[in-house]
Amino acid sequence: MASQQNSQSNFQDLLPTMADKLGGDGLIGELCNGFNLLKDSNKGVITFESLKRNSALLGLQDLSDDDLRSMLEEGDFDGDGALNQMEFCVLMFRLSPELMDESRLWLEQALQQELKHCY
């Protein structure tokens, strides 16, 4: 756990900056690109092996095997031991508290707009 806390304390959350610069669609496109870099090309999902092999491409080379396994476990909603594209994107949002707050605001604004159109 200590190594996970250390890696998280050194983590710089760039997703909010990316979202500001790219917009929502651009950010999702970049998340998809990140998924494609990390996935096992034969299986179409991110496995422990593919994450370990490709993590340096995203600057994650200093993470331990335990840290990588913890990331997979945290995002693996269906329990298959790997991350599909949706699980990966949800995990990236969950790991970005600032972006989660912004997402809530975007959702609230969108819902308010919808409600205005209903009345």
DSSP file (Angstrom, degrees, kcal/mol; ACC not computed):
  #  RESIDUE AA STRUCTURE BP1 BP2  ACC     N-H-->O    O-->H-N    N-H-->O    O-->H-N    TCO  KAPPA ALPHA  PHI   PSI    X-CA   Y-CA   Z-CA
    1    1 A M     >        0   0    0      0, 0.0     4,-2.5     0, 0.0     5,-0.2   0.000 360.0 360.0 360.0 -35.5    0.0    0.0    0.0
    2    2 A A  H  >  +     0   0    0      1,-0.2     4,-2.6     2,-0.2     5,-0.2   0.909 360.0  50.6 -61.3 -40.6    2.8    2.4    0.8
    3    3 A S  H  > S+     0   0    0      1,-0.2     4,-2.4     2,-0.2    -1,-0.2   0.873 109.6  51.3 -66.1 -34.2    4.1    2.2   -2.8
    4    4 A Q  H  > S+     0   0    0      2,-0.2     4,-2.2     1,-0.2    -2,-0.2   0.917 110.6  48.1 -66.8 -41.8    0.6    2.9   -4.1
    5    5 A Q  H  X S+     0   0    0     -4,-2.5     4,-2.3     2,-0.2    -2,-0.2   0.906 111.8  50.4 -64.6 -40.5    0.3    6.0   -1.9
    6    6 A N  H  X S+     0   0    0     -4,-2.6     4,-1.3     1,-0.2    -2,-0.2   0.925 111.3  47.5 -63.3 -44.0    3.8    7.2   -3.0
    7    7 A S  H  < S+     0   0    0     -4,-2.4     4,-0.4     1,-0.2    -1,-0.2   0.878 113.3  48.9 -67.1 -34.7    3.0    6.8   -6.7
    8    8 A Q  H >< S+     0   0    0     -4,-2.2     3,-0.8     1,-0.2    -1,-0.2   0.870 107.2  54.4 -71.1 -35.1   -0.4    8.6   -6.2
    9    9 A S  H 3< S+     0   0    0     -4,-2.3    -1,-0.2     1,-0.2    -2,-0.2   0.782 111.1  46.4 -70.2 -23.9    1.2   11.4   -4.3
   10   10 A N  T 3< S+     0   0    0     -4,-1.3     2,-0.3    -5,-0.2    -1,-0.2   0.483  89.3 111.7 -91.2  -4.5    3.7   11.9   -7.3
   11   11 A F    <   -     0   0    0     -3,-0.8     2,-0.6    -4,-0.4    -3,-0.0  -0.541  57.2-152.0 -75.9 127.9    0.9   11.7   -9.8
   12   12 A Q        -     0   0    0     -2,-0.3     2,-1.0     2,-0.0    -2,-0.1  -0.903  14.7-135.9-101.7 118.8    0.1   14.9  -11.6
   13   13 A D        +     0   0    0     -2,-0.6     4,-0.3     1,-0.2    83,-0.0  -0.620  35.0 163.6 -78.9 103.3   -3.5   15.0  -12.7
   14   14 A L     >  +     0   0    0     -2,-1.0     4,-2.5     1,-0.1     5,-0.2   0.490  50.4  92.1 -98.8  -5.5   -3.5   16.3  -16.3
   15   15 A L  H  > S+     0   0    0      1,-0.2     4,-2.9     2,-0.2     5,-0.2   0.902  84.3  51.8 -59.9 -42.8   -7.0   15.3  -17.3
   16   16 A P  H  > S+     0   0    0      0, 0.0     4,-2.3     0, 0.0    -1,-0.2   0.915 111.6  47.8 -60.6 -39.3   -8.7   18.6  -16.3
   17   17 A T  H  > S+     0   0    0     -4,-0.3     4,-2.3     2,-0.2    -2,-0.2   0.922 112.7  48.6 -64.5 -43.5   -6.1   20.5  -18.4
   18   18 A M  H  X S+     0   0    0     -4,-2.5     4,-3.2     1,-0.2     5,-0.4   0.909 110.5  51.5 -61.4 -41.8   -6.7   18.1  -21.3
   19   19 A A  H  X S+     0   0    0     -4,-2.9     4,-2.2     1,-0.2    -2,-0.2   0.907 110.0  49.1 -63.1 -41.5  -10.4   18.5  -21.0
   20   20 A D  H  < S+     0   0    0     -4,-2.3    -1,-0.2    -5,-0.2    -2,-0.2   0.911 119.1  38.2 -62.8 -42.3  -10.1   22.3  -21.0
   21   21 A K  H  < S+     0   0    0     -4,-2.3    -2,-0.2    -5,-0.2    -1,-0.2   0.863 128.4  30.1 -78.5 -36.8   -7.9   22.3  -24.1
   22   22 A L  H  X S-     0   0    0     -4,-3.2     4,-0.7    -5,-0.2    -3,-0.2   0.685  97.3-135.7 -98.8 -20.7   -9.6   19.5  -26.0
   23   23 A G  H  X  -     0   0    0     -4,-2.2     4,-2.4    -5,-0.4     5,-0.2  -0.148  43.9 -60.4  79.1 173.0  -13.2   19.7  -25.0
   24   24 A G  H  > S+     0   0    0      1,-0.2     4,-2.3     2,-0.2     5,-0.2   0.921 136.1  44.7 -59.8 -49.9  -15.3   16.7  -24.1
   25   25 A D  H  > S+     0   0    0      1,-0.2     4,-2.2     2,-0.2    -1,-0.2   0.896 114.2  50.2 -64.4 -40.2  -15.1   14.9  -27.4
   26   26 A G  H  X S+     0   0    0     -4,-0.7     4,-2.2     2,-0.2    -1,-0.2   0.891 109.7  50.9 -65.1 -39.3  -11.3   15.5  -27.7
   27   27 A L  H  X S+     0   0    0     -4,-2.4     4,-2.5     2,-0.2    -2,-0.2   0.930 110.0  49.1 -64.1 -45.2  -10.7   14.2  -24.2
   28   28 A I  H  X S+     0   0    0     -4,-2.3     4,-2.4     1,-0.2    -1,-0.2   0.900 110.0  52.9 -61.3 -39.5  -12.7   11.0  -24.9
   29   29 A G  H  X S+     0   0    0     -4,-2.2     4,-2.0     1,-0.2    -1,-0.2   0.905 109.8  47.6 -60.9 -41.9  -10.7   10.6  -28.1
   30   30 A E  H  X S+     0   0    0     -4,-2.2     4,-2.4     2,-0.2    -2,-0.2   0.876 109.8  52.5 -68.8 -37.1   -7.4   10.9  -26.1
   31   31 A L  H  X S+     0   0    0     -4,-2.5     4,-2.5     2,-0.2    -2,-0.2   0.908 109.0  50.7 -62.9 -40.4   -8.6    8.4  -23.5
   32   32 A C  H  X S+     0   0    0     -4,-2.4     4,-2.5     2,-0.2    -2,-0.2   0.899 109.0  51.1 -62.7 -40.0   -9.4    6.0  -26.4
   33   33 A N  H  X S+     0   0    0     -4,-2.0     4,-1.9     2,-0.2    -2,-0.2   0.912 110.0  49.8 -62.5 -41.8   -5.9    6.6  -27.7
   34   34 A G  H  X S+     0   0    0     -4,-2.4     4,-1.7     2,-0.2    -2,-0.2   0.907 110.1  50.7 -62.3 -42.4   -4.4    5.8  -24.3
   35   35 A F  H  X S+     0   0    0     -4,-2.5     4,-1.9     1,-0.2     3,-0.2   0.934 109.0  51.2 -59.4 -46.2   -6.5    2.6  -24.1
   36   36 A N  H  < S+     0   0    0     -4,-2.5    -1,-0.2     1,-0.2    -2,-0.2   0.839 108.5  52.1 -63.5 -33.0   -5.3    1.5  -27.5
   37   37 A L  H  < S+     0   0    0     -4,-1.9    -1,-0.2     1,-0.2    -2,-0.2   0.860 117.2  38.5 -67.7 -35.2   -1.7    2.1  -26.4
   38   38 A L  H  < S+     0   0    0     -4,-1.7     9,-0.4    -3,-0.2    16,-0.2   0.652  95.2 100.1 -92.5 -17.1   -2.1    0.0  -23.3
   39   39 A K  S  < S-     0   0    0     -4,-1.9     2,-0.7     7,-0.2     7,-0.3  -0.260  79.9-109.7 -75.0 157.1   -4.3   -2.8  -24.6
   40   40 A D     >  -     0   0    0      5,-3.3     4,-3.0     1,-0.1     5,-0.5  -0.772  28.2-145.5 -78.1 117.9   -3.3   -6.3  -25.6
   41   41 A S  T  4 S+     0   0    0     -2,-0.7    -1,-0.1     1,-0.2    -2,-0.1   0.764  95.5  47.8 -65.0 -24.9   -3.8   -6.2  -29.3
   42   42 A N  T  4 S+     0   0    0      1,-0.1    -1,-0.2     3,-0.1    -2,-0.0   0.856 121.0  34.1 -81.0 -36.3   -4.8   -9.8  -29.5
   43   43 A K  T  4 S-     0   0    0      2,-0.2    -2,-0.2    -3,-0.2    -1,-0.1   0.697  94.9-135.8 -93.7 -21.3   -7.3   -9.7  -26.6
   44   44 A G  S  < S+     0   0    0     -4,-3.0     2,-0.3     1,-0.3    41,-0.2   0.620  73.6  86.7  76.1  12.6   -8.6   -6.1  -27.1
   45   45 A V  S    S-     0   0    0     -5,-0.5    -5,-3.3    39,-0.1     2,-0.7  -0.890  87.0 -98.0-135.1 165.2   -8.4   -5.3  -23.4
   46   46 A I  B     -A   83   0A   0     37,-2.8    37,-2.3    -2,-0.3     2,-0.2  -0.796  45.3-177.5 -87.4 117.9   -5.8   -4.1  -21.0
   47   47 A T     >  -     0   0    0     -2,-0.7     4,-2.6    -9,-0.4     5,-0.2  -0.610  42.7-103.2-104.3 169.8   -4.3   -7.0  -19.2
   48   48 A F  H  > S+     0   0    0     33,-0.4     4,-2.7    -2,-0.2     5,-0.2   0.937 123.5  49.6 -57.3 -45.0   -1.6   -6.9  -16.5
   49   49 A E  H  > S+     0   0    0      1,-0.2     4,-2.5     2,-0.2    -1,-0.2   0.910 112.4  45.2 -63.4 -43.5    1.0   -8.0  -19.0
   50   50 A S  H  > S+     0   0    0      2,-0.2     4,-2.3     1,-0.2    -1,-0.2   0.882 113.6  50.6 -69.7 -35.9    0.0   -5.4  -21.6
   51   51 A L  H  X S+     0   0    0     -4,-2.6     4,-1.6     2,-0.2    -2,-0.2   0.930 113.4  45.3 -64.8 -44.7   -0.2   -2.7  -18.9
   52   52 A K  H  < S+     0   0    0     -4,-2.7     4,-0.3    -5,-0.2    -2,-0.2   0.917 116.0  46.4 -63.6 -44.0    3.3   -3.6  -17.6
   53   53 A R  H  < S+     0   0    0     -4,-2.5     3,-0.2    -5,-0.2    -2,-0.2   0.865 124.9  29.5 -67.2 -38.2    4.7   -3.8  -21.1
   54   54 A N  H >< S+     0   0    0     -4,-2.3     3,-1.5   -16,-0.2     4,-0.4   0.446  88.5  98.0-106.3  -2.0    3.3   -0.5  -22.4
   55   55 A S  G ><>S+     0   0    0     -4,-1.6     5,-2.3     1,-0.3     3,-1.5   0.804  75.1  65.5 -62.6 -29.8    3.0    1.6  -19.2
   56   56 A A  G > 5S+     0   0    0     -4,-0.3     3,-1.6     4,-0.3    -1,-0.3   0.799  88.9  68.7 -62.5 -27.0    6.3    3.4  -20.0
   57   57 A L  G < 5S+     0   0    0     -3,-1.5    -1,-0.3     1,-0.3    -2,-0.2   0.776 106.4  39.9 -61.7 -25.0    4.6    5.0  -23.0
   58   58 A L  G < 5S-     0   0    0     -3,-1.5    -1,-0.3    -4,-0.4    -2,-0.2   0.186 124.7 -99.9-108.8  15.1    2.4    6.9  -20.6
   59   59 A G  T < 5S+     0   0    0     -3,-1.6     3,-0.3    -4,-0.1    -3,-0.2   0.727  91.0 118.9  77.9  21.9    5.2    7.8  -18.1
   60   60 A L    > < +     0   0    0     -5,-2.3     3,-1.8     1,-0.2    -4,-0.3   0.130  28.0 116.9-105.0  19.7    4.1    5.0  -15.7
   61   61 A Q  T 3   +     0   0    0     -6,-0.3    -1,-0.2     1,-0.3    -5,-0.1   0.706  69.5  60.8 -63.7 -20.6    7.4    3.0  -15.8
   62   62 A D  T 3  S+     0   0    0     -3,-0.3    -1,-0.3    -7,-0.1     2,-0.2   0.520  78.8 108.5 -86.2  -4.9    8.1    3.7  -12.1
   63   63 A L    <   -     0   0    0     -3,-1.8   -59,-0.1     1,-0.1    -8,-0.0  -0.510  68.2-127.0 -74.6 139.8    5.0    1.9  -10.9
   64   64 A S     >  -     0   0    0     -2,-0.2     4,-2.4     1,-0.1     5,-0.2  -0.289  25.5-104.3 -77.4 167.5    5.5   -1.4   -9.2
   65   65 A D  H  > S+     0   0    0      1,-0.2     4,-2.7     2,-0.2     5,-0.2   0.891 124.5  54.0 -58.2 -39.6    3.7   -4.6  -10.2
   66   66 A D  H  > S+     0   0    0      2,-0.2     4,-2.4     1,-0.2    -1,-0.2   0.898 107.6  49.9 -62.8 -40.1    1.5   -4.2   -7.1
   67   67 A D  H  > S+     0   0    0      2,-0.2     4,-2.2     1,-0.2    -2,-0.2   0.923 111.6  48.1 -63.4 -43.9    0.6   -0.7   -8.2
   68   68 A L  H  X S+     0   0    0     -4,-2.4     4,-2.2     1,-0.2    -2,-0.2   0.913 112.3  48.7 -63.7 -43.0   -0.3   -1.9  -11.7
   69   69 A R  H  X S+     0   0    0     -4,-2.7     4,-2.8     1,-0.2    -1,-0.2   0.901 109.6  53.0 -63.0 -40.2   -2.4   -4.8  -10.3
   70   70 A S  H  X S+     0   0    0     -4,-2.4     4,-2.6     2,-0.2    -2,-0.2   0.897 107.6  51.3 -62.5 -40.3   -4.2   -2.4   -8.0
   71   71 A M  H  X S+     0   0    0     -4,-2.2     4,-1.7     2,-0.2    -1,-0.2   0.934 111.9  46.8 -61.3 -45.8   -5.0   -0.1  -11.0
   72   72 A L  H  X S+     0   0    0     -4,-2.2     4,-1.3     1,-0.2    -2,-0.2   0.935 113.4  48.2 -61.7 -46.1   -6.5   -3.1  -12.8
   73   73 A E  H  < S+     0   0    0     -4,-2.8     3,-0.2     1,-0.2    -1,-0.2   0.892 108.9  54.1 -62.9 -39.8   -8.5   -4.3   -9.8
   74   74 A E  H  < S+     0   0    0     -4,-2.6    -1,-0.2     1,-0.2    -2,-0.2   0.865 117.4  35.5 -63.6 -36.0   -9.9   -0.8   -9.1
   75   75 A G  H  < S+     0   0    0     -4,-1.7     2,-1.6    -5,-0.2    -1,-0.2   0.569  88.9 102.1 -94.6  -9.2  -11.2   -0.5  -12.6
   76   76 A D     <  +     0   0    0     -4,-1.3     3,-0.5    -3,-0.2     7,-0.1  -0.558  38.2 164.0 -83.1  85.7  -12.3   -4.1  -13.3
   77   77 A F  S    S+     0   0    0     -2,-1.6    -1,-0.2     1,-0.2     6,-0.1   0.819  73.3  47.8 -73.3 -31.9  -16.0   -3.8  -12.8
   78   78 A D  S    S-     0   0    0      4,-0.2    -1,-0.2    -3,-0.2    -2,-0.1   0.489 104.5-125.5 -92.4  -1.2  -16.9   -7.1  -14.5
   79   79 A G  S    S+     0   0    0     -3,-0.5    -2,-0.1     3,-0.1    -3,-0.1   0.689  70.3 127.7  73.7  19.5  -14.3   -9.2  -12.6
   80   80 A D  S    S-     0   0    0      2,-0.3     3,-0.1     1,-0.0    -1,-0.1   0.454  78.9-113.0 -89.8   2.1  -12.6  -10.6  -15.7
   81   81 A G  S    S+     0   0    0      1,-0.3   -33,-0.4    -9,-0.1     2,-0.3   0.558  88.5  76.3  83.1   7.7   -9.1   -9.5  -14.6
   82   82 A A  S    S-     0   0    0    -35,-0.1     2,-0.5   -10,-0.1    -2,-0.3  -0.904  77.0-115.3-142.4 168.3   -8.7   -7.0  -17.5
   83   83 A L  B     -A   46   0A   0    -37,-2.3   -37,-2.8    -2,-0.3     2,-0.1  -0.943  21.1-158.8-112.0 123.2  -10.0   -3.5  -18.4
   84   84 A N     >  -     0   0    0     -2,-0.5     4,-2.4   -39,-0.2     5,-0.2  -0.358  43.3 -90.6 -83.1 178.4  -12.2   -3.0  -21.4
   85   85 A Q  H  > S+     0   0    0    -41,-0.2     4,-2.3     1,-0.2     5,-0.2   0.893 126.5  48.2 -61.4 -42.2  -12.4    0.5  -23.0
   86   86 A M  H  > S+     0   0    0      2,-0.2     4,-2.6     1,-0.2     5,-0.2   0.928 111.4  49.8 -65.5 -44.4  -15.3    1.6  -20.9
   87   87 A E  H  > S+     0   0    0      1,-0.2     4,-2.4     2,-0.2    -1,-0.2   0.900 111.1  50.9 -60.5 -40.3  -13.7    0.4  -17.6
   88   88 A F  H  X S+     0   0    0     -4,-2.4     4,-2.4     2,-0.2    -2,-0.2   0.934 111.2  46.6 -62.8 -47.1  -10.5    2.2  -18.6
   89   89 A C  H  X S+     0   0    0     -4,-2.3     4,-1.9     1,-0.2    -2,-0.2   0.914 113.0  49.0 -64.0 -42.9  -12.3    5.5  -19.3
   90   90 A V  H  X S+     0   0    0     -4,-2.6     4,-2.6     1,-0.2    -1,-0.2   0.912 110.9  51.5 -62.1 -42.1  -14.3    5.3  -16.1
   91   91 A L  H  X S+     0   0    0     -4,-2.4     4,-2.1    -5,-0.2    -2,-0.2   0.912 107.1  52.5 -61.8 -42.8  -11.2    4.6  -14.1
   92   92 A M  H  < S+     0   0    0     -4,-2.4     4,-0.2     1,-0.2    -1,-0.2   0.895 111.9  46.2 -61.9 -39.6   -9.4    7.6  -15.6
   93   93 A F  H >< S+     0   0    0     -4,-1.9     3,-1.4     1,-0.2     7,-0.3   0.913 111.4  51.8 -67.4 -41.7  -12.2    9.8  -14.6
   94   94 A R  H 3< S+     0   0    0     -4,-2.6    -2,-0.2     1,-0.3    -1,-0.2   0.832 106.1  54.6 -64.9 -31.6  -12.4    8.3  -11.1
   95   95 A L  T 3< S+     0   0    0     -4,-2.1    -1,-0.3     1,-0.2    -2,-0.2   0.501 100.1  68.3 -79.7  -2.6   -8.6    8.9  -10.6
   96   96 A S    <>  +     0   0    0     -3,-1.4     4,-2.4    -4,-0.2    -1,-0.2  -0.798  60.0 179.9-118.7  87.7   -9.1   12.6  -11.4
   97   97 A P  H  > S+     0   0    0      0, 0.0     4,-2.2     0, 0.0    -1,-0.2   0.880  83.6  51.9 -55.8 -40.8  -11.1   14.2   -8.6
   98   98 A E  H  > S+     0   0    0      1,-0.2     4,-2.1     2,-0.2     5,-0.1   0.912 110.9  47.1 -63.7 -41.6  -11.1   17.6  -10.2
   99   99 A L  H  > S+     0   0    0      2,-0.2     4,-2.8     1,-0.2    -1,-0.2   0.867 108.5  55.7 -68.7 -35.0  -12.4   16.2  -13.5
  100  100 A M  H  X S+     0   0    0     -4,-2.4     4,-2.0    -7,-0.3    -2,-0.2   0.916 108.0  48.8 -61.3 -42.3  -15.1   14.3  -11.6
  101  101 A D  H  X S+     0   0    0     -4,-2.2     4,-1.8     1,-0.2    -2,-0.2   0.920 112.6  47.7 -63.0 -43.3  -16.3   17.6  -10.0
  102  102 A E  H  X S+     0   0    0     -4,-2.1     4,-2.6     1,-0.2    -2,-0.2   0.893 109.1  54.5 -64.0 -39.0  -16.3   19.2  -13.5
  103  103 A S  H  X S+     0   0    0     -4,-2.8     4,-2.6     1,-0.2    -1,-0.2   0.893 106.1  51.8 -62.5 -39.6  -18.2   16.2  -14.9
  104  104 A R  H  X S+     0   0    0     -4,-2.0     4,-2.7     2,-0.2    -1,-0.2   0.909 110.3  48.8 -62.2 -41.5  -20.9   16.6  -12.3
  105  105 A L  H  X S+     0   0    0     -4,-1.8     4,-2.5     2,-0.2    -2,-0.2   0.918 110.9  49.9 -64.8 -42.7  -21.2   20.3  -13.2
  106  106 A W  H  X S+     0   0    0     -4,-2.6     4,-2.5     2,-0.2    -2,-0.2   0.916 112.3  48.4 -60.5 -43.2  -21.5   19.4  -16.9
  107  107 A L  H  X S+     0   0    0     -4,-2.6     4,-2.7     2,-0.2    -2,-0.2   0.926 111.1  49.2 -63.9 -45.3  -24.1   16.8  -16.1
  108  108 A E  H  X S+     0   0    0     -4,-2.7     4,-2.4     1,-0.2    -2,-0.2   0.913 112.6  48.1 -60.7 -42.3  -26.1   19.2  -14.0
  109  109 A Q  H  X S+     0   0    0     -4,-2.5     4,-2.2     2,-0.2    -1,-0.2   0.906 112.0  49.2 -64.3 -41.6  -26.0   21.9  -16.7
  110  110 A A  H  X S+     0   0    0     -4,-2.5     4,-2.3     2,-0.2    -2,-0.2   0.906 111.8  48.7 -64.8 -41.2  -27.1   19.4  -19.3
  111  111 A L  H  X S+     0   0    0     -4,-2.7     4,-2.6     2,-0.2    -2,-0.2   0.897 110.1  51.5 -65.7 -39.9  -30.0   18.2  -17.2
  112  112 A Q  H  X S+     0   0    0     -4,-2.4     4,-2.0    -5,-0.2    -1,-0.2   0.906 109.9  49.7 -63.0 -40.7  -31.1   21.8  -16.5
  113  113 A Q  H  X S+     0   0    0     -4,-2.2     4,-1.6     2,-0.2    -2,-0.2   0.918 111.1  49.6 -62.7 -43.8  -31.0   22.5  -20.2
  114  114 A E  H  X S+     0   0    0     -4,-2.3     4,-1.2     1,-0.2    -2,-0.2   0.910 109.4  51.4 -61.1 -43.4  -33.1   19.4  -20.9
  115  115 A L  H  X S+     0   0    0     -4,-2.6     4,-1.0     1,-0.2    -1,-0.2   0.872 106.3  54.5 -63.5 -36.8  -35.6   20.4  -18.2
  116  116 A K  H  < S+     0   0    0     -4,-2.0     3,-0.3     1,-0.2    -1,-0.2   0.867 107.9  50.1 -63.1 -35.8  -36.0   23.8  -19.8
  117  117 A H  H  < S+     0   0    0     -4,-1.6    -1,-0.2     1,-0.2    -2,-0.2   0.741 105.7  57.5 -75.0 -22.6  -36.8   22.2  -23.1
  118  118 A C  H  <        0   0    0     -4,-1.2    -1,-0.2    -3,-0.2    -2,-0.2   0.744 360.0 360.0 -78.7 -22.9  -39.4   20.0  -21.5
  119  119 A Y     <        0   0    0     -4,-1.0    -1,-0.2    -3,-0.3    -2,-0.2   0.414 360.0 360.0-107.4 360.0  -41.5   22.9  -20.1
